[in-house]
Amino acid sequence: MVAMAATTLLTSDQFLAMPEEFDKNGNELRQELICGDAVNMPPPSQTDAIIRSNVLEAFFPYLRANDALGLKALSRTAFVVSANSVFVPGVALLPLSRLNPGRQTYLQGAPDLAIEVMSPTDLEVHLRRKIGAYLDHGSKSVWVVYPDARSVMIYHTDSIREFKGDQHITDALLPGFSTPVAAFFDLT
């Protein structure tokens, strides 16, 4: 009988104290802590970067026109979501009041809105854990962008909605916001 090594779950503090790791070419290896498991993340692809840019471009006019909401859009920012989860969503929205540049390295707690752009190497089990952790620790909404299906799934604690093609994405968290799903996938 072969003994299986027990997996040691990490805390967020332990994970953040780990030294940076690099591949053979000197590129930093990205990791996220998903419910105690350090998970290697692939470097963002060109498609991922364009989609994140398109999402941000959709948010900027809305946020400027609705500055009373006091929200800020951030890309690729680390959030210590819980005692055992550290995520870097593709895009996040959060209240300006949560920003403390210079006083903290990482944002504490989940963003109000987390947007994850799926890549072919992402595992569904990791995605489900992340969605659950986001919603359990303060996110009001989690959007998952699927480039291959050209769709967006929006998760709330009590509902899941899918948007495709020419449908306009709306979210109660963002009153009056509406953008066609197809705008996220314009790769030109």
N, CA and C atoms as an extended XYZ file, in Angstrom:
564
Properties=species:S:1:pos:R:3:atomname:S:1:resname:S:1:resid:I:1 pbc="F F F"
N         0.844       -1.173        0.000 N   MET     1
C         0.000        0.000        0.000 CA  MET     1
C         0.893        1.240        0.000 C   MET     1
N         0.604        2.186       -0.877 N   VAL     2
C         1.383        3.413       -0.994 CA  VAL     2
C         0.743        4.485       -0.116 C   VAL     2
N         1.555        5.082        0.721 N   ALA     3
C         1.044        6.146        1.592 CA  ALA     3
C         0.945        7.440        0.793 C   ALA     3
N        -0.169        8.119        0.947 N   MET     4
C        -0.379        9.397        0.278 CA  MET     4
C         0.090       10.511        1.217 C   MET     4
N         0.814       11.461        0.654 N   ALA     5
C         1.259       12.598        1.452 CA  ALA     5
C         0.071       13.500        1.743 C   ALA     5
N        -0.037       13.907        2.972 N   ALA     6
C        -1.119       14.818        3.339 CA  ALA     6
C        -0.798       16.212        2.816 C   ALA     6
N        -1.809       16.855        2.278 N   THR     7
C        -1.637       18.212        1.782 CA  THR     7
C        -1.792       19.170        2.949 C   THR     7
N        -0.826       20.049        3.105 N   THR     8
C        -0.899       21.047        4.167 CA  THR     8
C        -1.575       22.283        3.614 C   THR     8
N        -2.659       22.673        4.251 N   LEU     9
C        -3.361       23.870        3.829 CA  LEU     9
C        -2.667       25.088        4.421 C   LEU     9
N        -2.593       26.127        3.616 N   LEU    10
C        -1.922       27.360        4.035 CA  LEU    10
C        -2.928       28.405        4.485 C   LEU    10
N        -2.471       29.277        5.352 N   THR    11
C        -3.260       30.463        5.676 CA  THR    11
C        -2.852       31.566        4.702 C   THR    11
N        -3.646       32.590        4.638 N   SER    12
C        -3.307       33.732        3.780 CA  SER    12
C        -1.980       34.351        4.203 C   SER    12
N        -1.762       34.476        5.507 N   ASP    13
C        -0.502       35.053        6.001 CA  ASP    13
C         0.697       34.204        5.571 C   ASP    13
N         0.591       32.878        5.699 N   GLN    14
C         1.677       31.998        5.279 CA  GLN    14
C         1.928       32.126        3.773 C   GLN    14
N         0.854       32.153        3.018 N   PHE    15
C         0.959       32.259        1.567 CA  PHE    15
C         1.642       33.564        1.161 C   PHE    15
N         1.237       34.673        1.760 N   LEU    16
C         1.807       35.972        1.405 CA  LEU    16
C         3.254       36.114        1.855 C   LEU    16
N         3.681       35.306        2.827 N   ALA    17
C         5.068       35.351        3.303 CA  ALA    17
C         6.001       34.464        2.476 C   ALA    17
N         5.438       33.658        1.585 N   MET    18
C         6.264       32.764        0.775 CA  MET    18
C         7.115       33.582       -0.195 C   MET    18
N         8.337       33.118       -0.469 N   PRO    19
C         9.177       33.845       -1.438 CA  PRO    19
C         8.610       33.712       -2.850 C   PRO    19
N         8.888       34.708       -3.672 N   GLU    20
C         8.465       34.634       -5.065 CA  GLU    20
C         9.202       33.493       -5.749 C   GLU    20
N         8.526       32.852       -6.696 N   GLU    21
C         9.134       31.775       -7.455 CA  GLU    21
C         9.203       32.190       -8.919 C   GLU    21
N        10.233       31.683       -9.622 N   PHE    22
C        10.446       32.049      -11.016 CA  PHE    22
C        10.657       30.793      -11.850 C   PHE    22
N        10.236       30.864      -13.123 N   ASP    23
C        10.472       29.735      -14.013 CA  ASP    23
C        11.900       29.788      -14.551 C   ASP    23
N        12.251       28.843      -15.416 N   LYS    24
C        13.618       28.759      -15.928 CA  LYS    24
C        14.015       29.966      -16.767 C   LYS    24
N        13.037       30.737      -17.235 N   ASN    25
C        13.327       31.939      -18.026 CA  ASN    25
C        13.333       33.212      -17.183 C   ASN    25
N        13.144       33.051      -15.877 N   GLY    26
C        13.153       34.210      -14.994 CA  GLY    26
C        11.819       34.910      -14.841 C   GLY    26
N        10.746       34.308      -15.381 N   ASN    27
C         9.415       34.898      -15.244 CA  ASN    27
C         8.809       34.496      -13.901 C   ASN    27
N         8.189       35.450      -13.242 N   GLU    28
C         7.563       35.150      -11.958 CA  GLU    28
C         6.393       34.189      -12.153 C   GLU    28
N         6.345       33.155      -11.327 N   LEU    29
C         5.230       32.221      -11.342 CA  LEU    29
C         4.113       32.818      -10.491 C   LEU    29
N         2.945       32.915      -11.089 N   ARG    30
C         1.797       33.463      -10.370 CA  ARG    30
C         1.056       32.345       -9.646 C   ARG    30
N         0.641       32.655       -8.446 N   GLN    31
C        -0.162       31.711       -7.682 CA  GLN    31
C        -1.304       32.462       -7.012 C   GLN    31
N        -2.365       31.721       -6.726 N   GLU    32
C        -3.438       32.206       -5.877 CA  GLU    32
C        -3.624       31.165       -4.779 C   GLU    32
N        -4.125       31.614       -3.657 N   LEU    33
C        -4.441       30.704       -2.564 CA  LEU    33
C        -5.941       30.488       -2.591 C   LEU    33
N        -6.346       29.271       -2.941 N   ILE    34
C        -7.769       28.950       -3.078 CA  ILE    34
C        -8.152       27.991       -1.968 C   ILE    34
N        -8.812       28.517       -0.952 N   CYS    35
C        -9.273       27.723        0.183 CA  CYS    35
C        -8.134       26.899        0.789 C   CYS    35
N        -6.974       27.540        0.954 N   GLY    36
C        -5.834       26.912        1.592 CA  GLY    36
C        -4.850       26.244        0.646 C   GLY    36
N        -5.225       26.046       -0.611 N   ASP    37
C        -4.350       25.402       -1.593 CA  ASP    37
C        -3.671       26.446       -2.466 C   ASP    37
N        -2.338       26.420       -2.520 N   ALA    38
C        -1.600       27.297       -3.428 CA  ALA    38
C        -1.725       26.702       -4.826 C   ALA    38
N        -2.305       27.490       -5.742 N   VAL    39
C        -2.589       27.014       -7.093 CA  VAL    39
C        -1.802       27.860       -8.087 C   VAL    39
N        -1.023       27.172       -8.943 N   ASN    40
C        -0.294       27.883       -9.990 CA  ASN    40
C        -1.277       28.402      -11.029 C   ASN    40
N        -1.090       29.648      -11.420 N   MET    41
C        -1.945       30.277      -12.416 CA  MET    41
C        -1.106       30.569      -13.650 C   MET    41
N        -1.657       30.313      -14.841 N   PRO    42
C        -0.882       30.609      -16.041 CA  PRO    42
C        -0.734       32.116      -16.213 C   PRO    42
N         0.306       32.555      -16.909 N   PRO    43
C         0.403       33.983      -17.182 CA  PRO    43
C        -0.776       34.406      -18.052 C   PRO    43
N        -1.259       35.632      -17.880 N   PRO    44
C        -2.401       36.081      -18.689 CA  PRO    44
C        -2.050       36.055      -20.179 C   PRO    44
N        -2.972       35.564      -20.969 N   SER    45
C        -2.772       35.527      -22.411 CA  SER    45
C        -3.135       36.883      -23.016 C   SER    45
N        -2.811       37.038      -24.275 N   GLN    46
C        -3.180       38.262      -24.987 CA  GLN    46
C        -4.702       38.418      -24.997 C   GLN    46
N        -5.426       37.319      -25.224 N   THR    47
C        -6.890       37.375      -25.229 CA  THR    47
C        -7.408       37.826      -23.873 C   THR    47
N        -6.871       37.269      -22.797 N   ASP    48
C        -7.254       37.660      -21.440 CA  ASP    48
C        -7.043       39.157      -21.239 C   ASP    48
N        -5.891       39.658      -21.655 N   ALA    49
C        -5.580       41.085      -21.474 CA  ALA    49
C        -6.543       41.969      -22.256 C   ALA    49
N        -6.880       41.572      -23.465 N   ILE    50
C        -7.811       42.376      -24.274 CA  ILE    50
C        -9.197       42.359      -23.649 C   ILE    50
N        -9.648       41.196      -23.192 N   ILE    51
C       -10.975       41.117      -22.561 CA  ILE    51
C       -11.004       41.968      -21.296 C   ILE    51
N        -9.966       41.883      -20.457 N   ARG    52
C        -9.921       42.725      -19.253 CA  ARG    52
C        -9.974       44.201      -19.625 C   ARG    52
N        -9.249       44.578      -20.656 N   SER    53
C        -9.258       45.963      -21.121 CA  SER    53
C       -10.656       46.362      -21.588 C   SER    53
N       -11.328       45.484      -22.328 N   ASN    54
C       -12.688       45.776      -22.794 CA  ASN    54
C       -13.666       45.936      -21.632 C   ASN    54
N       -13.512       45.103      -20.615 N   VAL    55
C       -14.381       45.209      -19.438 CA  VAL    55
C       -14.148       46.556      -18.750 C   VAL    55
N       -12.885       46.907      -18.555 N   LEU    56
C       -12.572       48.199      -17.929 CA  LEU    56
C       -13.112       49.358      -18.760 C   LEU    56
N       -12.963       49.286      -20.082 N   GLU    57
C       -13.467       50.346      -20.950 CA  GLU    57
C       -14.981       50.484      -20.845 C   GLU    57
N       -15.684       49.391      -20.595 N   ALA    58
C       -17.139       49.457      -20.403 CA  ALA    58
C       -17.490       50.121      -19.076 C   ALA    58
N       -16.665       49.899      -18.062 N   PHE    59
C       -16.940       50.458      -16.736 CA  PHE    59
C       -16.591       51.945      -16.607 C   PHE    59
N       -15.523       52.391      -17.254 N   PHE    60
C       -15.049       53.760      -17.017 CA  PHE    60
C       -16.100       54.832      -17.263 C   PHE    60
N       -16.801       54.850      -18.402 N   PRO    61
C       -17.817       55.903      -18.588 CA  PRO    61
C       -18.940       55.810      -17.550 C   PRO    61
N       -19.321       54.594      -17.217 N   TYR    62
C       -20.368       54.399      -16.212 CA  TYR    62
C       -19.929       54.952      -14.853 C   TYR    62
N       -18.717       54.625      -14.442 N   LEU    63
C       -18.240       55.079      -13.136 CA  LEU    63
C       -18.083       56.598      -13.095 C   LEU    63
N       -17.618       57.207      -14.198 N   ARG    64
C       -17.505       58.672      -14.244 CA  ARG    64
C       -18.875       59.328      -14.162 C   ARG    64
N       -19.856       58.754      -14.843 N   ALA    65
C       -21.210       59.324      -14.846 CA  ALA    65
C       -21.946       59.060      -13.538 C   ALA    65
N       -21.466       58.100      -12.762 N   ASN    66
C       -22.123       57.727      -11.496 CA  ASN    66
C       -21.136       57.810      -10.334 C   ASN    66
N       -20.389       58.912      -10.271 N   ASP    67
C       -19.360       59.033       -9.234 CA  ASP    67
C       -19.938       59.028       -7.822 C   ASP    67
N       -21.230       59.281       -7.677 N   ALA    68
C       -21.862       59.219       -6.355 CA  ALA    68
C       -21.832       57.800       -5.780 C   ALA    68
N       -21.673       56.790       -6.650 N   LEU    69
C       -21.556       55.414       -6.167 CA  LEU    69
C       -20.248       55.206       -5.414 C   LEU    69
N       -19.234       56.034       -5.733 N   GLY    70
C       -17.944       55.938       -5.051 CA  GLY    70
C       -17.213       54.645       -5.299 C   GLY    70
N       -17.296       54.128       -6.534 N   LEU    71
C       -16.647       52.860       -6.869 CA  LEU    71
C       -15.401       53.086       -7.713 C   LEU    71
N       -14.444       52.201       -7.571 N   LYS    72
C       -13.209       52.221       -8.349 CA  LYS    72
C       -13.044       50.866       -9.025 C   LYS    72
N       -12.621       50.868      -10.300 N   ALA    73
C       -12.331       49.632      -11.024 CA  ALA    73
C       -10.832       49.383      -10.987 C   ALA    73
N       -10.448       48.184      -10.617 N   LEU    74
C        -9.037       47.795      -10.557 CA  LEU    74
C        -8.828       46.533      -11.380 C   LEU    74
N        -7.634       46.401      -11.945 N   SER    75
C        -7.293       45.206      -12.714 CA  SER    75
C        -6.104       44.503      -12.069 C   SER    75
N        -6.221       43.161      -11.971 N   ARG    76
C        -5.133       42.312      -11.493 CA  ARG    76
C        -4.575       42.782      -10.143 C   ARG    76
N        -5.455       42.990       -9.183 N   THR    77
C        -5.080       43.423       -7.840 CA  THR    77
C        -5.338       42.292       -6.850 C   THR    77
N        -4.408       42.065       -5.931 N   ALA    78
C        -4.544       40.982       -4.956 CA  ALA    78
C        -5.498       41.376       -3.827 C   ALA    78
N        -6.387       40.455       -3.499 N   PHE    79
C        -7.333       40.610       -2.396 CA  PHE    79
C        -7.151       39.449       -1.431 C   PHE    79
N        -6.968       39.753       -0.154 N   VAL    80
C        -6.964       38.724        0.878 CA  VAL    80
C        -8.433       38.528        1.233 C   VAL    80
N        -9.053       37.571        0.553 N   VAL    81
C       -10.499       37.372        0.636 CA  VAL    81
C       -10.899       36.785        1.980 C   VAL    81
N       -10.051       35.897        2.504 N   SER    82
C       -10.350       35.263        3.793 CA  SER    82
C        -9.040       34.801        4.416 C   SER    82
N        -9.149       34.129        5.542 N   ALA    83
C        -7.959       33.643        6.247 CA  ALA    83
C        -7.201       32.589        5.451 C   ALA    83
N        -7.855       32.004        4.415 N   ASN    84
C        -7.165       30.995        3.619 CA  ASN    84
C        -7.371       31.160        2.112 C   ASN    84
N        -7.682       32.380        1.669 N   SER    85
C        -7.869       32.628        0.235 CA  SER    85
C        -7.327       33.995       -0.159 C   SER    85
N        -6.450       33.997       -1.165 N   VAL    86
C        -5.905       35.232       -1.742 CA  VAL    86
C        -6.112       35.127       -3.246 C   VAL    86
N        -6.933       36.025       -3.796 N   PHE    87
C        -7.275       35.979       -5.212 CA  PHE    87
C        -6.820       37.244       -5.917 C   PHE    87
N        -6.595       37.103       -7.214 N   VAL    88
C        -6.257       38.236       -8.076 CA  VAL    88
C        -7.259       38.225       -9.234 C   VAL    88
N        -8.439       38.817       -9.026 N   PRO    89
C        -9.422       38.818      -10.113 CA  PRO    89
C        -8.933       39.636      -11.302 C   PRO    89
N        -9.432       39.296      -12.480 N   GLY    90
C        -9.068       40.046      -13.674 CA  GLY    90
C        -9.445       41.503      -13.550 C   GLY    90
N       -10.648       41.753      -13.041 N   VAL    91
C       -11.150       43.106      -12.787 CA  VAL    91
C       -11.941       43.047      -11.487 C   VAL    91
N       -11.881       44.119      -10.717 N   ALA    92
C       -12.649       44.198       -9.478 CA  ALA    92
C       -13.204       45.609       -9.320 C   ALA    92
N       -14.383       45.694       -8.735 N   LEU    93
C       -14.959       46.983       -8.353 CA  LEU    93
C       -15.116       46.983       -6.847 C   LEU    93
N       -14.755       48.111       -6.240 N   LEU    94
C       -14.891       48.240       -4.801 CA  LEU    94
C       -15.043       49.713       -4.445 C   LEU    94
N       -15.576       49.999       -3.250 N   PRO    95
C       -15.732       51.390       -2.824 CA  PRO    95
C       -14.374       52.077       -2.647 C   PRO    95
N       -14.318       53.334       -3.042 N   LEU    96
C       -13.099       54.123       -2.857 CA  LEU    96
C       -12.654       54.118       -1.398 C   LEU    96
N       -13.605       54.051       -0.486 N   SER    97
C       -13.287       54.092        0.939 CA  SER    97
C       -12.421       52.919        1.391 C   SER    97
N       -12.367       51.851        0.603 N   ARG    98
C       -11.539       50.684        0.964 CA  ARG    98
C       -10.099       50.823        0.522 C   ARG    98
N        -9.806       51.831       -0.290 N   LEU    99
C        -8.445       52.007       -0.793 CA  LEU    99
C        -7.606       52.786        0.210 C   LEU    99
N        -6.437       52.258        0.514 N   ASN   100
C        -5.490       52.902        1.429 CA  ASN   100
C        -4.083       52.766        0.864 C   ASN   100
N        -3.798       53.423       -0.268 N   PRO   101
C        -2.464       53.272       -0.852 CA  PRO   101
C        -1.373       53.655        0.145 C   PRO   101
N        -0.337       52.840        0.178 N   GLY   102
C         0.783       53.110        1.068 CA  GLY   102
C         0.604       52.565        2.471 C   GLY   102
N        -0.628       52.253        2.856 N   ARG   103
C        -0.872       51.772        4.216 CA  ARG   103
C        -1.065       50.264        4.279 C   ARG   103
N        -1.347       49.662        3.140 N   GLN   104
C        -1.465       48.209        3.115 CA  GLN   104
C        -1.035       47.704        1.742 C   GLN   104
N        -0.403       46.554        1.727 N   THR   105
C         0.083       45.999        0.477 CA  THR   105
C        -1.048       45.368       -0.318 C   THR   105
N        -1.912       44.634        0.361 N   TYR   106
C        -3.000       43.914       -0.288 CA  TYR   106
C        -4.327       44.393        0.268 C   TYR   106
N        -5.347       44.351       -0.563 N   LEU   107
C        -6.679       44.728       -0.112 CA  LEU   107
C        -7.265       43.605        0.731 C   LEU   107
N        -7.847       43.973        1.849 N   GLN   108
C        -8.434       42.997        2.757 CA  GLN   108
C        -9.915       42.824        2.432 C   GLN   108
N       -10.352       41.582        2.392 N   GLY   109
C       -11.747       41.280        2.085 CA  GLY   109
C       -11.974       41.159        0.591 C   GLY   109
N       -13.130       40.639        0.238 N   ALA   110
C       -13.470       40.444       -1.165 CA  ALA   110
C       -13.929       41.754       -1.783 C   ALA   110
N       -13.694       41.934       -3.089 N   PRO   111
C       -14.225       43.119       -3.762 CA  PRO   111
C       -15.745       43.028       -3.850 C   PRO   111
N       -16.415       44.169       -4.005 N   ASP   112
C       -17.871       44.145       -4.164 CA  ASP   112
C       -18.263       43.354       -5.410 C   ASP   112
N       -17.501       43.566       -6.496 N   LEU   113
C       -17.713       42.836       -7.746 CA  LEU   113
C       -16.371       42.275       -8.195 C   LEU   113
N       -16.317       40.959       -8.368 N   ALA   114
C       -15.110       40.298       -8.870 CA  ALA   114
C       -15.416       39.752      -10.250 C   ALA   114
N       -14.488       39.973      -11.183 N   ILE   115
C       -14.657       39.454      -12.536 CA  ILE   115
C       -13.465       38.566      -12.859 C   ILE   115
N       -13.752       37.325      -13.156 N   GLU   116
C       -12.736       36.343      -13.515 CA  GLU   116
C       -12.864       36.028      -15.000 C   GLU   116
N       -11.749       36.058      -15.722 N   VAL   117
C       -11.714       35.681      -17.134 CA  VAL   117
C       -11.129       34.277      -17.202 C   VAL   117
N       -11.923       33.330      -17.669 N   MET   118
C       -11.489       31.937      -17.721 CA  MET   118
C       -10.482       31.719      -18.836 C   MET   118
N        -9.482       30.896      -18.530 N   SER   119
C        -8.520       30.477      -19.554 CA  SER   119
C        -8.690       28.973      -19.741 C   SER   119
N        -8.192       28.424      -20.838 N   PRO   120
C        -8.354       26.979      -21.079 CA  PRO   120
C        -7.748       26.104      -19.991 C   PRO   120
N        -6.781       26.625      -19.235 N   THR   121
C        -6.133       25.805      -18.211 CA  THR   121
C        -6.783       25.933      -16.830 C   THR   121
N        -7.757       26.827      -16.678 N   ASP   122
C        -8.432       26.969      -15.384 CA  ASP   122
C        -9.292       25.739      -15.106 C   ASP   122
N        -9.278       25.302      -13.868 N   LEU   123
C       -10.080       24.148      -13.469 CA  LEU   123
C       -11.403       24.605      -12.875 C   LEU   123
N       -12.470       23.914      -13.257 N   GLU   124
C       -13.813       24.253      -12.779 CA  GLU   124
C       -13.900       24.156      -11.251 C   GLU   124
N       -13.210       23.179      -10.656 N   VAL   125
C       -13.245       23.031       -9.197 CA  VAL   125
C       -12.663       24.274       -8.517 C   VAL   125
N       -11.596       24.826       -9.072 N   HIS   126
C       -11.016       26.043       -8.500 CA  HIS   126
C       -11.966       27.215       -8.668 C   HIS   126
N       -12.586       27.323       -9.839 N   LEU   127
C       -13.529       28.408      -10.086 CA  LEU   127
C       -14.687       28.352       -9.094 C   LEU   127
N       -15.244       27.191       -8.884 N   ARG   128
C       -16.386       27.061       -7.953 CA  ARG   128
C       -15.988       27.455       -6.531 C   ARG   128
N       -14.797       27.040       -6.121 N   ARG   129
C       -14.322       27.424       -4.785 CA  ARG   129
C       -14.148       28.937       -4.687 C   ARG   129
N       -13.604       29.544       -5.739 N   LYS   130
C       -13.387       30.985       -5.726 CA  LYS   130
C       -14.718       31.732       -5.679 C   LYS   130
N       -15.678       31.326       -6.490 N   ILE   131
C       -16.988       31.975       -6.485 CA  ILE   131
C       -17.588       31.891       -5.087 C   ILE   131
N       -17.543       30.702       -4.493 N   GLY   132
C       -18.079       30.529       -3.145 CA  GLY   132
C       -17.377       31.403       -2.130 C   GLY   132
N       -16.050       31.459       -2.197 N   ALA   133
C       -15.293       32.279       -1.250 CA  ALA   133
C       -15.597       33.762       -1.448 C   ALA   133
N       -15.639       34.211       -2.694 N   TYR   134
C       -15.984       35.618       -2.941 CA  TYR   134
C       -17.330       35.953       -2.306 C   TYR   134
N       -18.355       35.165       -2.615 N   LEU   135
C       -19.712       35.466       -2.127 CA  LEU   135
C       -19.829       35.297       -0.615 C   LEU   135
N       -19.128       34.311       -0.049 N   ASP   136
C       -19.170       34.099        1.401 CA  ASP   136
C       -18.443       35.191        2.175 C   ASP   136
N       -17.535       35.913        1.510 N   HIS   137
C       -16.704       36.882        2.224 CA  HIS   137
C       -16.891       38.320        1.729 C   HIS   137
N       -18.077       38.609        1.193 N   GLY   138
C       -18.417       40.007        0.957 CA  GLY   138
C       -18.685       40.457       -0.458 C   GLY   138
N       -18.322       39.663       -1.457 N   SER   139
C       -18.656       40.082       -2.819 CA  SER   139
C       -20.165       40.028       -2.993 C   SER   139
N       -20.689       41.054       -3.630 N   LYS   140
C       -22.123       41.093       -3.913 CA  LYS   140
C       -22.426       40.428       -5.248 C   LYS   140
N       -21.394       40.371       -6.106 N   SER   141
C       -21.578       39.826       -7.437 CA  SER   141
C       -20.235       39.290       -7.943 C   SER   141
N       -20.293       38.164       -8.656 N   VAL   142
C       -19.105       37.584       -9.296 CA  VAL   142
C       -19.472       37.313      -10.749 C   VAL   142
N       -18.687       37.902      -11.654 N   TRP   143
C       -18.883       37.661      -13.081 CA  TRP   143
C       -17.775       36.730      -13.553 C   TRP   143
N       -18.145       35.711      -14.324 N   VAL   144
C       -17.165       34.822      -14.929 CA  VAL   144
C       -17.317       34.954      -16.439 C   VAL   144
N       -16.239       35.376      -17.072 N   VAL   145
C       -16.219       35.604      -18.512 CA  VAL   145
C       -15.617       34.373      -19.169 C   VAL   145
N       -16.364       33.778      -20.097 N   TYR   146
C       -15.932       32.588      -20.819 CA  TYR   146
C       -15.619       32.971      -22.273 C   TYR   146
N       -14.341       33.196      -22.604 N   PRO   147
C       -13.994       33.602      -23.973 CA  PRO   147
C       -14.415       32.599      -25.044 C   PRO   147
N       -14.249       31.301      -24.787 N   ASP   148
C       -14.590       30.303      -25.807 CA  ASP   148
C       -16.088       30.294      -26.109 C   ASP   148
N       -16.914       30.429      -25.090 N   ALA   149
C       -18.370       30.429      -25.270 CA  ALA   149
C       -18.908       31.828      -25.556 C   ALA   149
N       -18.040       32.828      -25.408 N   ARG   150
C       -18.438       34.228      -25.585 CA  ARG   150
C       -19.679       34.538      -24.733 C   ARG   150
N       -19.565       34.164      -23.465 N   SER   151
C       -20.667       34.378      -22.534 CA  SER   151
C       -20.134       34.870      -21.194 C   SER   151
N       -21.044       35.400      -20.391 N   VAL   152
C       -20.728       35.863      -19.046 CA  VAL   152
C       -21.769       35.285      -18.098 C   VAL   152
N       -21.294       34.627      -17.058 N   MET   153
C       -22.181       34.136      -15.994 CA  MET   153
C       -22.050       35.103      -14.822 C   MET   153
N       -23.190       35.523      -14.283 N   ILE   154
C       -23.183       36.428      -13.133 CA  ILE   154
C       -23.784       35.685      -11.945 C   ILE   154
N       -22.977       35.605      -10.877 N   TYR   155
C       -23.365       34.895       -9.662 CA  TYR   155
C       -23.660       35.893       -8.551 C   TYR   155
N       -24.795       35.698       -7.904 N   HIS   156
C       -25.145       36.387       -6.660 CA  HIS   156
C       -25.416       35.276       -5.643 C   HIS   156
N       -25.569       35.616       -4.395 N   THR   157
C       -25.797       34.571       -3.388 CA  THR   157
C       -27.083       33.797       -3.654 C   THR   157
N       -28.042       34.424       -4.340 N   ASP   158
C       -29.332       33.771       -4.543 CA  ASP   158
C       -29.696       33.515       -6.003 C   ASP   158
N       -28.774       33.769       -6.930 N   SER   159
C       -29.118       33.562       -8.340 CA  SER   159
C       -27.868       33.449       -9.215 C   SER   159
N       -28.090       32.869      -10.386 N   ILE   160
C       -27.062       32.780      -11.432 CA  ILE   160
C       -27.755       33.143      -12.743 C   ILE   160
N       -27.122       34.046      -13.498 N   ARG   161
C       -27.669       34.426      -14.807 CA  ARG   161
C       -26.569       34.320      -15.851 C   ARG   161
N       -26.967       33.961      -17.074 N   GLU   162
C       -26.024       33.888      -18.177 CA  GLU   162
C       -26.410       34.911      -19.238 C   GLU   162
N       -25.382       35.580      -19.783 N   PHE   163
C       -25.571       36.556      -20.851 CA  PHE   163
C       -24.707       36.135      -22.030 C   PHE   163
N       -25.295       36.207      -23.252 N   LYS   164
C       -24.575       35.808      -24.463 CA  LYS   164
C       -24.863       36.794      -25.591 C   LYS   164
N       -23.980       36.775      -26.584 N   GLY   165
C       -24.203       37.480      -27.843 CA  GLY   165
C       -24.556       38.941      -27.700 C   GLY   165
N       -25.715       39.300      -28.244 N   ASP   166
C       -26.157       40.700      -28.234 CA  ASP   166
C       -26.899       41.085      -26.954 C   ASP   166
N       -27.051       40.158      -26.028 N   GLN   167
C       -27.704       40.500      -24.762 CA  GLN   167
C       -26.873       41.553      -24.037 C   GLN   167
N       -27.557       42.406      -23.298 N   HIS   168
C       -26.873       43.431      -22.514 CA  HIS   168
C       -26.710       42.950      -21.079 C   HIS   168
N       -25.489       43.062      -20.578 N   ILE   169
C       -25.196       42.698      -19.197 CA  ILE   169
C       -25.739       43.794      -18.287 C   ILE   169
N       -26.488       43.370      -17.289 N   THR   170
C       -26.964       44.271      -16.243 CA  THR   170
C       -26.700       43.591      -14.912 C   THR   170
N       -26.607       44.396      -13.871 N   ASP   171
C       -26.366       43.857      -12.535 CA  ASP   171
C       -26.954       44.842      -11.539 C   ASP   171
N       -27.750       44.362      -10.607 N   ALA   172
C       -28.378       45.241       -9.610 CA  ALA   172
C       -27.346       46.039       -8.820 C   ALA   172
N       -26.128       45.530       -8.714 N   LEU   173
C       -25.061       46.240       -8.018 CA  LEU   173
C       -24.708       47.552       -8.722 C   LEU   173
N       -24.983       47.615      -10.031 N   LEU   174
C       -24.619       48.772      -10.851 CA  LEU   174
C       -25.874       49.337      -11.518 C   LEU   174
N       -26.668       50.116      -10.787 N   PRO   175
C       -27.923       50.625      -11.345 CA  PRO   175
C       -27.677       51.434      -12.622 C   PRO   175
N       -28.393       51.050      -13.675 N   GLY   176
C       -28.277       51.760      -14.940 CA  GLY   176
C       -27.142       51.293      -15.834 C   GLY   176
N       -26.295       50.413      -15.361 N   PHE   177
C       -25.200       49.899      -16.198 CA  PHE   177
C       -25.762       48.878      -17.174 C   PHE   177
N       -25.329       48.977      -18.417 N   SER   178
C       -25.726       48.016      -19.437 CA  SER   178
C       -24.696       48.063      -20.556 C   SER   178
N       -24.223       46.894      -20.946 N   THR   179
C       -23.289       46.806      -22.071 CA  THR   179
C       -23.509       45.474      -22.769 C   THR   179
N       -23.380       45.449      -24.092 N   PRO   180
C       -23.559       44.158      -24.782 CA  PRO   180
C       -22.416       43.201      -24.469 C   PRO   180
N       -22.748       41.957      -24.285 N   VAL   181
C       -21.749       40.937      -24.019 CA  VAL   181
C       -20.682       40.932      -25.115 C   VAL   181
N       -21.120       41.093      -26.353 N   ALA   182
C       -20.198       41.036      -27.482 CA  ALA   182
C       -19.073       42.057      -27.359 C   ALA   182
N       -19.317       43.174      -26.663 N   ALA   183
C       -18.278       44.215      -26.509 CA  ALA   183
C       -17.077       43.680      -25.741 C   ALA   183
N       -17.271       42.725      -24.855 N   PHE   184
C       -16.152       42.169      -24.094 CA  PHE   184
C       -15.230       41.341      -24.990 C   PHE   184
N       -15.763       40.812      -26.070 N   PHE   185
C       -15.025       39.868      -26.904 CA  PHE   185
C       -14.519       40.456      -28.216 C   PHE   185
N       -14.561       41.771      -28.350 N   ASP   186
C       -14.010       42.428      -29.537 CA  ASP   186
C       -12.497       42.419      -29.414 C   ASP   186
N       -11.834       41.572      -30.173 N   LEU   187
C       -10.398       41.382      -30.027 CA  LEU   187
C        -9.569       42.254      -30.971 C   LEU   187
N       -10.195       43.245      -31.580 N   THR   188
C        -9.443       44.132      -32.482 CA  THR   188
C        -8.971       45.371      -31.748 C   THR   188
